[in-house]
């Protein structure tokens, strides 16, 4: 079995990759920083020696890079069992104040990367008649909040993408799940001043993904909403 995780060099994506690697999956990831990928290869060689790790440099905000990454995965494996569209970026701002181009940047990374990577890898799932696609949404996919701006718009759109994909693929043997996490301790929260215990751990999200995948092929968890115990920040 294998899994493709975008945005897997750190945070939630890395936790998902690690969890599936620990369960015997082969793992494909991409990142813009080649140094990070080399470090991940070294760590996996020690921690998960049985895992075949495919770590490729790619910028998923670029259409050509996304297609090249998908082509490399299919060339290596032939087909994909699990896809986790996790690549994303958060830049705060209000719609009327944020810099020109911020919406386009959010959409390219938070939505279009998932759309393009899914379109590139989905035919291999359809050919087998099975697979599971996870889209890493956000509490911001469900309701707006102050200073959410273009980030919230892009995450609403990603949830819409998930809903449409679920409807299209439910008779094809392919499961589609939206993961909707609240505040999770990652690098982006390190400077916010909160104690790590106030937020969820990245592995909490990874375990939710694993649990949803572990159900029988006749069942699908459409949405997983997971929040810190004390509520949203």
ABEGO torsion letter per residue (X at the ends): XBBBBBGAABEAAAAAAAAAAAAGBBBBBBBABAAAAAAAAAAAAAABAABBBBBBBBBAABAAAAAAAAAAAAAAAGBBABBBBABBBBBBEBAAABBBGAAAAAAAAAAAAAAAAAAAAAAAAAAAGBEBBBBBBBAAAABBBBGAEAAAAAAAAAAAAAAAAAAAAAAAGBBBBBBBBBBBBBAAAAAAGBBAAABBBAAAAAAAAAAAAABBAABBBABBBBBBAAEBX
